[in-house]
Amino acid sequence: MKIDLAPFKSLIKDRCGLHFEDLRSARLADGICSRMSHNGMESHVKYFDHLVSDNDEFHCLVNILTVNETYFFREPAHLDLLKKKLIPELLANRNRTDRIKVISAGCSTGEEPFSIAMTVIDKYGTGGMSFLSITGIDIDNDAISKAEKGLFPSHSFRGVSDQQKEKYFDKVGSNQYKIKSHIREHVTFRNCNLLDDEYPEYLKDSDIVFYRNVSIYFEPAVQKEIFCRLAGMLKEDGYLIVSSTETLSHNIGVLSLIEQDGIFLYRKSVTLPVNDRRKLSVNKENPGPGNLTSSPAGLTKTKKITQAERSHSANVLRSYHSKKAEASDREYKVKRSKDELHLLFDEALLLAKNKEYRDSLNRIDKVLEQDRSFIKAYMLKASILINMSQTDEAKMVCLHVMEIEQWYLEVYLLLGLIEKRLNNEDDALKRFREALYIQPSCWIAHFYMAEIYWQREELEKACREYEIVLNILKKGDKSDHGFTFFPLSFPLEQLAQLCTHNLAELRKRLR
């Protein structure tokens, strides 16, 4: 049966912001057919009328459409930051009677808010929950009901060690686990639509909002609207955490994007940017052109133009054409200068490819003397310096580029590579994670992280990173790795084979 999905898409978008395009349209069609069958309806037109008038039916449809793909301790770096930095900082700046309010927005079946609770208990013991309030919210009533029961299947535990599972869960049956009551009682769950006109009181004055892997279901305009609303619920100096794949898309000037320990997150700050503090003032006694008003004199009859005025106008016209010619000449000189600059850069690049590094650096420096914002020239210079094992100099070049362009992917990749070569593994991982905030599909960052984890004997993490590389390669172009000039240490055509081989070796060791 062919269903006109347009009215359904419009209704769902208007009421809860969800959008269903491309492959997700099939999920919508399946959901509609399922609910029509449940209600004994054969006409999708009649079902649509029923959906509009019956709020309970609308929620039933939404419940089966929302994807509840979640698991415990997802993106563990955020949880580490929570316990090591955010909670200690917030505790230090408040009265003992004030509880830290943490919200898990789009909590699904509860894995995220329970992970937050377990993280706090790991650090502070069960007494830590006395200064913390954790609330999970979701539009899906069924998901909230499951979260309140605290009963989870085995696939929710892919990020949980056996020790944690034993410490925080009781086994129920052959394939399910129930979270222990002393954790369950400290987490509250509420049904909430993030697109509602007004948010409930319990969301107001939140200290930390986790809003991870939720906005992908919304259109950009809705993403912005919800982000602004959640930002409005934060206390001053509160934090809003989105997933690494969503971070930069929410950098819309509402909250300050900050970095802590290689993790990017948002903070609510009262400090205004310089441009916001500048106000234009109007001199009422001497108004500018935009403030001029018509004068009664403007209504008098036109004055006769004299010969002197005609002569003056002719001089002004000649001056205008002369200045225009000079400007054109200047533009030509600038263009010629840029052409010469790029020619000099091309020479430097050719010399670098021939491993004539000294001569190449000499030409790059001449380029940068004339154009200090030529980022590709800096990147070529840094790549050459790395090849010459002059890592300190290469690092200085990269840090200088970060001052020019904060979100330039290649800078973070080269800095990660430098730290990797120096065996500064923690710093290397930090830089590669930063690269993934900028471009989550950057497989080379995942690949180098896998190598580091393997070297550190963190085999499960290494497996995960190799698997991510393979998944990315299946969907995209492996030549899009982020390096412009730096040569890879392995042939690209053998990359998938290399990852598959490494995965097999790691899995043997994990048995």
Secondary structure as UniProt FT lines:
FT   HELIX           6..16
FT   TURN            22..23
FT   HELIX           24..38
FT   TURN            39..40
FT   HELIX           44..53
FT   HELIX           55..65
FT   TURN            72..73
FT   HELIX           76..81
FT   HELIX           82..86
FT   HELIX           87..92
FT   TURN            96..97
FT   STRAND          100..105
FT   TURN            108..110
FT   HELIX           111..124
FT   HELIX           126..131
FT   STRAND          132..138
FT   HELIX           141..149
FT   STRAND          151..153
FT   HELIX           154..157
FT   TURN            158..159
FT   HELIX           162..168
FT   STRAND          169..172
FT   TURN            173..175
FT   STRAND          176..179
FT   HELIX           181..184
FT   TURN            185..186
FT   STRAND          187..191
FT   TURN            194..195
FT   HELIX           201..203
FT   TURN            204..205
FT   STRAND          206..210
FT   HELIX           215..217
FT   HELIX           220..233
FT   STRAND          234..241
FT   TURN            244..247
FT   HELIX           248..250
FT   STRAND          256..260
FT   TURN            261..262
FT   STRAND          263..267
FT   HELIX           274..277
FT   HELIX           289..291
FT   HELIX           296..299
FT   HELIX           307..353
FT   TURN            354..355
FT   HELIX           357..370
FT   TURN            372..373
FT   HELIX           375..387
FT   TURN            388..389
FT   HELIX           391..404
FT   TURN            406..407
FT   HELIX           409..421
FT   TURN            422..423
FT   HELIX           425..438
FT   TURN            440..441
FT   HELIX           443..455
FT   TURN            456..457
FT   HELIX           459..475
FT   TURN            478..479
FT   HELIX           492..494
FT   HELIX           495..510
//
